[in-house]
Amino acid sequence: MMSSLQLQLPEWFVAGGPAMWLLAVLSVVALATLITKMLQFARLRPVASKQADALLESLERGNTPVVGDAGRSPVDQVVLSAWHNRAMDADSWEEDSLRRGREALEDMRGGLRTLEVISALSPLIGLLGTVFGMIGAFQALEAAGSQVDPSILSGGIWEALLTTAAGLTVAIPALAAFHWADRTIELCREKLQDRLARLKVQVRRHGAGQPASAEAPARDQAPRRVAVGG
């Protein structure tokens, strides 16, 4: 059965040996992880903040905010949840907001380590396959003795280099996917941190009974930025 399976595979794949099979498995895992992240980001829209921006704009104008559904955006969910919990004392409110922000970011990080590991391992596996292939090529050259045929060496070399090419082919898209997902999460973290800092200003003004308008006195200093861990 194995021989019939090999007959159906491309010759270059079979020539690559066991390393090609391992790289094929890693490529499937990387592709599945990328598709999962794309679907997750399409569903969550990590950098969207429509409801949070509407809430902050209303507060900054001194109007009574009409809070709608937070939807699935992590920024909207955390900011609106922080607004609903504004009756808590300052320290507890800030800790609760940070906790919710970290949880939202951590939920989006699933699968990133997989892409990172695959992008690092694939070239090494390809290089290892090449080393084994070169060893086999030189062994065949030695076995030929005085009847040395240059085609024996050249054929072994190109077959050995196939695994290096395959390893890079798997690693480069995996690394690009990792950085794309990581940057998307970083943008979400920065936006979440900014919106929470702005909300903190409005909550303090609201608690002090001051107007939440853009013309508020300059002596009202903005509190320190709420740092959401990434």
Secondary structure as UniProt FT lines:
FT   HELIX           2..8
FT   HELIX           11..15
FT   TURN            16..17
FT   HELIX           18..44
FT   TURN            46..47
FT   HELIX           50..60
FT   TURN            61..62
FT   TURN            71..72
FT   HELIX           74..84
FT   TURN            85..87
FT   HELIX           90..108
FT   TURN            109..111
FT   HELIX           112..144
FT   TURN            145..146
FT   HELIX           150..208
FT   TURN            214..215
FT   TURN            218..219
//
